[in-house]
Amino acid sequence: MSVASSREAQSLVVNGTRIDVIEKGSGPPLLFLHAENGIEPAAAAIDELAKRAHVIAPTHPGYGRSELPKGMRSVDDLSYFYLDLFDQLDLKDLTVVGTGFGAWIAAEIAVKTTARMARLVMANAVGVKVGDRETRDIADIFALTEPEYIAIAYCDPEVGKRDYKELPDAEVLAAARAREATARFAWNPYFHNPRLKSRLHRIRIPTLFLWGTHDRMLSEAYGRAYCAMIAGARFEPIDRAGHFPDHEQPKVFAEKALAFAKAK
């Protein structure tokens, strides 16, 4: 793939499935895995990351304009898809950065193999159950109205508001597909894989948890408990940000991720 000079996504076929990929910047390779609300809101963070890294930012299968292969229904399936992408692009010494749902995908990749990965950054990650069966770790976003969801997901709710009547049709369709795909991959079990927790010990590369401190979809206690399950993982809060720190604080998010990627 050649380096893209704009935000326009290129088309890439991986094992017969066409996806959109933004590729930009130069420097060490960095894979950015977007959150459950799609790649569009992460544009500013991708731009910031690309100032000091060669960023590869795919749109997950089933999101945006990317195809959804028949039978792909789990985050486990997505992780194998991305392992195929790693092989196809011959990625090496890769820093993988994921937010929310994307961080869950990153963890599922890393427990299988980190042969092509150097570092892992997980921001406001989902994917595990830390409380008992009677405790809700993750707010039920499918039971909330959009204003209610925005209120718990963002530090500044204005950042999350979107006027769908004014948006281009392509962005409205992308938002609808993101909600549908998230329900497909994360509905049952709800936003976690019961097997993942027992596999996290397999992650033996440097790992950083970034955490938007105003996230009310998840608690900071959840994030710290998740971080503690990976040996040596560090936890760094990001102020004035909620569940999507890459959206609300893109510069701080990128600076922390890039500093960790460069650290010896």
N, C-alpha and C positions, 0 to 999 in steps of 0.2 A: 504493500500500500504506500502511496506517496503522501507526503504531509499536506494536509488541506490548509488553504490560506483563509478560510472563512468558517463560519459556523455551519454552513451547509453540510449536511450529512452525505457521506458516500455510501454506496451500496456494497455490501460484502456478503458472499455466500459461504456459509459454514456448514459442512456436511449436508448440503442440499437445502438449507434454510437461509433465506435472504433477510438480512437485518440492516438497519442504518447504523453508521459509525461516524462520529466526529473525530477527526485526527488533526492535531495542531500542535505547534510549538516544537522546540528542539531541546535536547538534553537527555537525561536518564529516562527510561521508559516508565510510564505510569498509566495504569488502567483505572478508569473511574467508573464505578457501578452506581447508577442513579437509584434514588429512593422510589417508594411505591407510587408517588404522584407523577412520575414520568421524568424525562430528561430536560424538558423545556425550562422549568424553574431553576435548573442548575447551571444555566448558561454563564452567569457571571463567575461562578466558582471555577468552571472549566477554563474560562479565559485567564483567571488568576493563576491556576495551576500550570497553564501552558506558557507562562512567562519564564519558567525555569525547568520545565520538563517536557518531554514528548508525550503528550496526552492522547490516549486512545479511549474514547467514551462511547461505548455501544448503547443503542436502545435495545433493551431486553426483548427477547421473543415475546410477541403478544402485545407489546406496548408500541405507541406511536404508529409508524408505518411498517414495523418489523413483523415478519411472518411468525405464525405460531405453528410449529410442527404438530401433526396429529399425534396424540398420545402424550404430549408434554404437559404434565399437570402438577409437578412438584418443584420445589427449590432444588431438590436433589437432581432432578432432570436438568435444571438450568446450570447447575455446577458442572455437570459433564459436558454440556454445550460449550461452556467457557473453557474447559480444559481442551476441547477440540480447537477452539479459537487460538489458544496459546500455542498449540502445536502448529497450526496452519500458518500463523504469523511468525513462528520461531522466536517467541518472546523469551528473553532471558534477563535475570537480575531485576525482576519486575517489582515495582511497588504497586500494590493493589489498594485502592481507596474506595470504600463503600459507605453510603449513608442509608440508615433505616433498613428497608428491605434489601437494598444493594449490599449492605454490610453483612446481612444474613447470607446472601449468596457467596460473598467473599469467604466467610467462615466455612461454609460447606465445601468450597474449593480447597481451602487450606487443610482441612482434616483429611482430605484424600491424598494430596501431594503438594509440597511446596518446592518441588524441584526447579521450577522456573521463577519462583518468587523470592525476593530478598527481604521485603518488609510488608506489613499489613497494617492498614489504618481503618478503624471501624468507628463510625460516628452514629451515636444514638441508635445502636444496633438492636434489632429484634432477632428472634431465632431460637431462644431457649426459654424454659420455664424455671424461674428461680424460687417461687413461693410454693406453698402446698396446694392441694387440689381445690381448696376452698377460697384461695386467694387469687384475685384477678391481677395479673402482672401488667397487662396491656389493655388499655381502654378499648371497648368494642366500637370501633369507628363506623361499622356498618349499621349500628343502631342510632347513630347521631345524625342530626341535620347538618348541612354544610356549615352554617354559622357556629354550631356547637363544636364541630370538629376543628374548625379554624381557631376557635378560642382556646382549645387545649393543645393544639399542635404548634402554635406560633407564640413567640414573645410579643410581637406586634401583629395583631390580627390583620391589620391593613396590608401587610406583606402577602398574606395568603388569599386575599379576596380577588376574585376574578369575575368580570362582567361578561358572562357567556354570550350575551346579546351583541356585544361589541367585538368579540374575538373573531378572528378569521375561522372559517369552517374547519380548516385543518387542525387548529389548536383545540377546538371544541371536540372534534373526533378523537384527538390524542388524549384529552382528559377522560372521555368516556371509555376509551380502550384501557387506560391505566386503571380505572376503577374495576372494570371487568376482569382484567388480568390479575390484579391484586386479589380479588375474590377467588379466582381460580387457584392461585398458588398458595394463598395464606388463610383461607377460610377454615379449613378443617385438616389437621389441628390448627387452632387459631394462632397465626403468626409465630409458630415455633415448630421445630422438629423434635419429638420426644427423645430421639436417639442422639441428637447433636451434642448435648451436654456431656455425655460419657465419652465423646470422641475429641473434645477440645484439647485434651492433653497431647494430641498428635501435632498441634501447632507449635513448632519449635523455632520459629523465626521471630525477630523483634516485632512486637505488636503494640499499637497505640490505640487507646479508646479516647475519642473526642466526644464531648458531651455538652449539648446545648442545655444550660441549667434551667431554662424555663419550660422544658418539655413536660407536659402534663398527660401526654399519651402514655409515656413511660416515666418512671421515677428515677432520680439519680441513684437511689439505693439499688434499683434493678441494674443500672449500668455498672455500678461498682461491683456488684455480685458477679455479673457476667465477666467483667474484666478479670476478677480474681480466679476465674476458671482456666485462664490461659497463663501458663508459667511465665513470669517476668513481664507481663503486660503492664503498660503504664496507663494512667487515667489523667486526662487533662480537661478541665471544664472550659466552656466557651460562654462568656456572659452575653446577655441581651440576645439570646437565641433559644429557640425551642427545639422541636423534633427534627428540624431541617437546618442545622447550622450553616450548611453550604448555601442556603438561600438567604438567610438573614444576616450572616456575617461572612460573606464569601472571601474577603481578603484575609481575615483572621484564620478562617478555616484552611485556606490554601497555605498561608505562612506556616502554620503548625504542621500540616501534612508534609510540606516540602522540607522543613527543617528536620523532621524525623527521618524522611527518606534519605537525607544527606548525612545524617549523623553516623559517626563511626562506631 
